[in-house]
Amino acid sequence: MLETERLILRRWEESDAANLYEYAKDPDVGPIAGWPAHQSIDESRDVIALRADM
């Protein structure tokens, strides 16, 4: 975790899946960042779980 006076950066948690999906489902966001747009909240949840293992 990285914390400053105005910002807290932390790892994604499973409870963040719906919020991640709202952002990651946009077809104009993912490809620019290097991933395909997410198709479901479950896909976002899977991505979070995959990153947790890294």
Number of C-alpha atoms within 10 A of each C-alpha: 6 8 9 7 5 5 8 9 9 9 11 15 13 15 10 14 21 15 11 20 19 13 15 24 18 14 14 12 14 15 12 9 10 8 11 15 19 19 13 15 18 13 17 24 19 14 16 19 15 10 11 12 6 5
